[in-house]
Amino acid sequence: MKILVVDDSSTMRRVLKMGVNKAIGEHNPEIFEAENGQEGLDLLHKHPDIDYVFLDVNMPVMKGDEMLRIMRQDPAIKHIKVIMQTTEGVRSKVAELTKMGISGYLLKPYTQDIILQLMNKLMERESARV
């Protein structure tokens, strides 16, 4: 399993990596990191087989919702599941991101246990489709 964490905060990237490893460590996830949306897109084009992207909304260079918009228009990477991370708990923002095809979202600040719960839910959803 391959995962991309896109966040301008190195602390948040570290928390996410630890949470993902706690949640799905038995799957030996390969975790990539990017500091902004442009770096994230560059990594996705190098690794279009990434399974999940944890994507922060507010970042310099390219914001997360812009990266998501570009992803959903690109046939090579539009299938990748995206979990948005945001401090914006505004329902209208979450509704907008949901319409753009996110698989879930995390409201900052969050803990490793919340990541574990979300990953378990996503993995259950995946196995139910098989």
Secondary structure as the mmCIF struct_conf table of DSSP 4:
data_model
#
loop_
_struct_conf.conf_type_id
_struct_conf.id
_struct_conf.beg_label_comp_id
_struct_conf.beg_label_asym_id
_struct_conf.beg_label_seq_id
_struct_conf.end_label_comp_id
_struct_conf.end_label_asym_id
_struct_conf.end_label_seq_id
STRN STRN1 LYS A 2 VAL A 6
BEND BEND1 ASP A 8 ASP A 8
HELX_RH_AL_P HELX_RH_AL_P1 SER A 10 ILE A 24
HELX_RH_3T_P HELX_RH_3T_P1 GLY A 25 HIS A 27
STRN STRN2 GLU A 30 ALA A 34
BEND BEND2 GLU A 35 ASN A 36
HELX_RH_AL_P HELX_RH_AL_P2 GLY A 37 LYS A 46
TURN_TY1_P TURN_TY1_P1 PRO A 48 ASP A 49
STRN STRN3 TYR A 52 ASP A 56
BEND BEND3 VAL A 57 ASN A 58
BEND BEND4 PRO A 60 MET A 62
HELX_RH_AL_P HELX_RH_AL_P3 GLY A 64 GLN A 73
TURN_TY1_P TURN_TY1_P2 PRO A 75 HIS A 79
BEND BEND5 ILE A 80 ILE A 80
STRN STRN4 LYS A 81 THR A 86
BEND BEND6 THR A 87 THR A 87
HELX_RH_AL_P HELX_RH_AL_P4 ARG A 91 LYS A 99
TURN_TY1_P TURN_TY1_P3 MET A 100 GLY A 101
BEND BEND7 SER A 103 SER A 103
STRN STRN5 GLY A 104 LEU A 107
BEND BEND8 LYS A 108 PRO A 109
HELX_RH_AL_P HELX_RH_AL_P5 GLN A 112 ARG A 129
#
